[in-house]
Amino acid sequence: MYSIAEVGINHNGDMKLAKKLIDIAVKNDCDAVKFQKRTIEDVYTPEELDKPRESPWGTTNRQQKEGLEFSPEEYTELDAYSTNLGLDFIVSCWDMNSIDVIEKACPNLKYHKVASALLTDKKFLQRLASSGVPVILSTGMSSTEEINAAVEVLGSSCEYILACTSTYPTSPEQINLTHMTTLRFDHPNLKVGFSNHYNGLLACVGAVARGADCIEFHITHDRTDYGSDQAASVQKVDELMSAVRVMEKMLGDGNKVVYSDEVGIASKLRKTNDILL
């Protein structure tokens, strides 16, 4: 099972914090880290950027968005830092220019991740499909018809498709882990997983119990820190990954065997061994 620790924007524009979160991911046996990249002038309108918003960087949306963005050089550094620690490096780009920036800055880019908000952007998906970099697709806010159309556009570039609900944090009744079963039926050629926005550990562990090929979850060093994603992030990554790895062992391979530890118990509790022979 492939585990993605999403740093996202929980680094708050601080390279030291970003690396600390990467360290947490590698320490706790995650397979990959994921970041996000935006060209804010392309993603947001001038009116939206000029709206008032209090943040550690100023009093407007623009200042807040600018404060969260890393430079191409910083992405190169994060890519190298992650790769040297044995972690795959993944980025969710939110616009065409960001794809160009990330592909140039990050030579070790393992996957493009399609954020749920971009699932219906055909030109964006076509650009990713032509990149030569495999794609992970999240399905929040999307109908079955929209998901199927996106998979068709991505074609062979799409490797993983993730069940997802885009509320932060997601309530238990909206998690819908069984959607993974539907995705597996609809797209048998894809690996199926779960992108988490629940504020506890159960959803990811439950996804693994239902056979997820991949889980993605936001991580943080402090859920009370500044940021819109903090409340839907996992602070106790050690507890989550420990539970996930134990659940993987519990799943087994589906074949019924008599374990060696059972043999002695059987000899004590059974009166005969030939009744069914």
C-alpha positions in Angstrom: 0.0 0.0 0.0 1.4 3.3 -1.1 1.3 6.1 1.5 1.4 9.8 0.6 2.0 12.3 3.4 0.7 15.6 2.1 2.6 18.6 3.3 0.4 20.7 1.0 0.5 24.3 2.3 1.0 23.4 6.0 4.6 24.5 5.7 3.3 28.1 5.8 6.0 29.3 3.4 8.8 28.2 5.8 11.5 25.9 4.3 12.6 24.8 7.8 9.1 23.7 8.6 8.6 22.0 5.2 11.8 19.9 5.8 10.6 19.1 9.3 7.4 17.7 7.9 9.4 15.7 5.3 11.5 14.3 8.2 8.3 13.3 10.0 7.1 11.5 6.8 10.3 9.5 6.4 10.6 8.7 10.1 7.2 7.2 10.0 7.6 4.9 7.0 5.6 7.0 4.5 6.4 6.4 0.8 6.0 9.9 -0.5 5.5 13.5 0.3 3.2 15.9 -1.6 3.3 19.6 -2.0 1.0 22.1 -3.9 2.0 24.8 -6.4 0.0 27.8 -7.6 0.6 30.8 -9.8 -1.7 33.0 -7.8 -2.4 35.5 -10.6 -3.7 32.6 -12.8 -5.6 30.8 -10.1 -7.3 33.8 -8.4 -8.9 36.9 -9.9 -7.5 40.4 -9.0 -10.8 41.1 -7.1 -10.3 38.0 -5.0 -6.6 38.7 -4.3 -7.4 42.3 -3.2 -10.0 41.2 -0.7 -9.1 41.8 3.0 -7.7 38.9 4.9 -5.7 38.8 8.1 -2.7 36.5 8.0 0.9 36.3 9.2 2.0 38.0 6.0 -0.4 40.9 5.8 -4.0 42.1 5.5 -5.0 40.9 1.9 -5.7 37.6 0.2 -2.7 38.4 -2.1 -0.3 38.7 0.7 -1.6 35.5 2.3 -1.3 33.6 -1.0 2.2 35.0 -1.8 3.3 34.0 1.7 2.4 30.4 1.1 4.3 30.0 -2.2 7.8 28.6 -2.6 10.1 29.7 -5.5 11.2 27.3 -8.2 14.6 27.1 -6.5 13.0 26.1 -3.2 11.0 23.4 -5.0 14.3 22.1 -6.4 15.7 22.0 -2.9 12.7 20.2 -1.5 12.7 17.7 -4.4 16.3 16.8 -3.7 15.8 16.8 0.1 12.9 14.3 -0.2 14.6 12.1 -2.8 17.8 11.9 -0.8 15.8 10.6 2.2 14.2 7.9 0.0 10.8 9.6 -0.4 8.9 10.0 -3.7 8.2 13.7 -4.5 4.7 14.6 -5.7 3.1 17.9 -6.5 -0.4 19.1 -7.1 -0.2 21.9 -9.6 -3.2 24.2 -9.8 -2.6 25.9 -13.2 -0.7 25.4 -16.4 2.2 27.6 -15.6 2.8 25.7 -12.3 3.1 22.5 -14.3 5.9 24.0 -16.4 7.6 25.4 -13.2 7.5 22.1 -11.3 8.5 19.9 -14.2 11.6 22.1 -14.8 12.4 22.6 -11.1 11.9 19.0 -9.9 13.8 16.4 -11.9 12.7 13.7 -9.5 9.0 14.4 -9.7 7.3 11.0 -9.2 3.7 11.9 -9.9 1.5 14.7 -10.9 -1.5 14.8 -8.5 -4.8 16.2 -9.9 -6.5 18.1 -7.1 -10.3 17.5 -7.0 -10.9 21.1 -8.0 -9.1 20.5 -11.3 -10.8 17.3 -12.3 -13.2 19.0 -14.8 -10.5 21.1 -16.5 -10.0 19.3 -19.8 -7.1 21.3 -21.1 -5.3 21.0 -17.7 -5.8 17.2 -17.8 -4.6 17.0 -21.4 -1.4 18.9 -20.5 -0.7 16.4 -17.7 -1.5 13.4 -20.0 1.2 14.6 -22.4 3.8 15.3 -19.7 5.2 11.7 -19.5 4.8 11.9 -15.7 2.2 9.4 -14.2 -0.9 10.9 -12.6 -2.9 10.4 -9.4 -6.5 11.6 -9.6 -8.6 12.7 -6.7 -12.4 12.7 -7.1 -13.8 15.1 -4.5 -16.7 17.3 -5.6 -17.2 15.2 -8.7 -20.0 13.1 -10.2 -19.4 9.6 -11.7 -19.8 11.1 -15.1 -17.2 13.7 -14.5 -14.8 11.1 -13.0 -15.2 8.8 -16.0 -14.6 11.7 -18.4 -11.4 12.8 -16.6 -10.0 9.2 -16.6 -10.7 9.1 -20.3 -8.8 12.3 -21.0 -5.8 11.2 -18.8 -5.7 7.9 -20.6 -2.7 5.7 -19.8 -1.0 8.5 -17.8 -3.5 7.9 -14.9 -2.1 5.3 -12.4 -4.1 5.9 -9.2 -7.7 7.1 -8.6 -8.6 8.2 -5.1 -12.0 8.3 -3.4 -12.2 11.7 -1.8 -14.7 14.1 -0.2 -13.6 17.8 -0.3 -14.7 19.0 3.0 -12.2 20.1 5.7 -12.5 18.2 7.9 -14.9 15.6 6.5 -17.6 14.2 8.8 -17.8 10.4 9.2 -21.1 10.1 7.3 -19.5 11.8 4.2 -16.3 9.7 4.1 -17.9 6.9 1.9 -15.0 4.4 1.9 -17.2 2.1 -0.2 -16.8 4.4 -3.1 -13.4 2.7 -3.6 -15.3 -0.5 -4.5 -17.3 1.5 -7.1 -14.1 3.0 -8.5 -12.4 -0.4 -8.7 -15.4 -1.8 -10.6 -15.6 1.2 -13.0 -11.8 1.4 -13.6 -10.3 -2.1 -13.2 -7.1 -1.0 -14.9 -6.3 1.6 -12.2 -5.0 1.4 -8.7 -7.6 2.6 -6.3 -7.1 4.5 -3.0 -8.4 7.1 -0.6 -7.5 10.8 -0.1 -8.3 11.7 3.5 -9.7 15.0 5.0 -11.0 13.4 8.2 -9.5 14.8 11.3 -8.8 11.4 12.9 -7.0 8.2 12.1 -10.0 5.9 11.5 -10.7 6.8 7.9 -7.2 5.9 6.6 -7.1 2.7 8.6 -10.6 1.8 7.3 -9.5 2.5 3.8 -6.6 0.1 4.2 -9.0 -2.5 5.6 -11.0 -2.2 2.4 -8.0 -2.9 0.3 -6.8 0.6 -0.7 -3.8 0.6 -2.9 -2.9 4.1 -1.8 -3.8 6.5 1.1 -3.1 10.2 1.0 -3.4 12.3 4.2 -2.4 15.8 5.2 0.3 16.0 7.9 1.1 18.8 10.3 3.4 19.5 13.2 0.6 21.3 15.1 -3.1 21.1 14.2 -3.6 24.5 16.0 -1.1 26.2 13.7 -2.2 28.8 11.1 -3.7 27.4 7.9 -7.0 26.3 6.3 -5.9 22.6 6.1 -4.5 22.2 9.6 -7.9 21.0 11.1 -8.1 18.2 8.5 -4.4 17.1 9.0 -2.8 14.3 11.0 -0.5 15.4 13.7 0.2 11.9 15.2 1.7 10.4 12.0 3.5 7.8 14.0 0.2 6.4 15.4 -1.5 6.5 12.0 1.3 4.7 10.2 1.7 2.2 13.0 -2.0 1.3 12.8 -1.9 1.2 9.0 1.0 -1.2 8.9 -0.6 -3.5 11.5 -3.9 -3.4 9.5 -1.9 -4.5 6.4 -0.6 -7.5 8.3 -4.1 -8.3 9.5 -5.5 -8.4 6.0 -3.5 -11.5 5.1 -3.6 -13.0 1.6 -7.1 -14.5 1.8 -6.0 -18.1 1.8 -7.2 -20.2 4.8 -4.4 -22.0 6.5 -3.9 -23.7 9.8 -1.2 -21.7 11.5 1.5 -23.5 13.5 0.3 -21.7 16.6 -3.1 -23.4 16.2 -1.8 -26.9 15.9 -1.2 -27.4 19.6 -4.6 -25.8 20.5 -6.4 -28.1 18.1 -4.8 -31.2 19.6 -6.1 -30.1 23.0 -9.6 -29.0 22.0 -10.6 -31.5 19.3 -11.7 -35.0 20.1 -10.8 -36.4 16.7 -9.1 -35.3 13.5 -10.7 -37.7 11.0 -14.4 -36.9 11.3 -14.4 -35.0 8.0 -11.9 -37.2 6.2 
